[in-house]
């Protein structure tokens, strides 16, 4: 649910499912970011 706070405003009722596609793209980018930088914090 917290992911919806950082998504751009989009219609939840669009026919092309653009909101779900955008949500998945944001999740993929966040996952890549955390995988990239998480090791910097845990190797102290």
C-alpha positions as CSV (number, residue, x, y, z in Angstrom):
1,X,0.0,0.0,0.0
2,X,2.9,2.4,0.7
3,X,4.0,2.1,-2.9
4,X,0.9,4.0,-4.1
5,X,2.2,7.1,-2.2
6,X,5.2,7.5,-4.5
7,X,3.4,6.6,-7.8
8,X,2.3,9.5,-10.1
9,X,-1.4,10.2,-10.1
10,X,-3.1,7.8,-12.5
11,X,-6.5,6.4,-13.1
12,X,-7.2,3.1,-11.4
13,X,-9.8,2.2,-13.9
14,X,-7.9,2.5,-17.2
15,X,-8.5,-0.1,-19.8
16,X,-4.8,-0.6,-20.7
17,X,-3.8,-1.4,-17.1
18,X,-1.2,1.4,-17.2
19,X,-1.3,1.9,-13.4
20,X,-0.2,-1.7,-12.8
21,X,2.5,-1.5,-15.4
22,X,3.9,1.7,-13.8
23,X,3.7,0.2,-10.4
24,X,5.7,-2.8,-11.4
25,X,8.3,-0.6,-13.1
26,X,8.7,1.4,-9.9
27,X,9.0,-1.7,-7.8
28,X,11.7,-3.1,-10.2
29,X,13.7,0.1,-10.0
30,X,13.4,0.2,-6.2
31,X,14.5,-3.4,-5.9
32,X,17.5,-2.7,-8.2
33,X,18.5,0.3,-6.1
34,X,18.3,-1.6,-2.8
35,X,20.2,-4.6,-4.2
36,X,22.9,-2.2,-5.5
37,X,23.4,-0.2,-2.3
38,X,22.4,-2.6,0.5
39,X,25.8,-4.2,0.5
40,X,27.4,-0.9,1.3
41,X,25.6,-0.7,4.6
42,X,25.9,-4.3,5.8
43,X,29.6,-4.7,5.2
44,X,30.7,-2.1,7.8
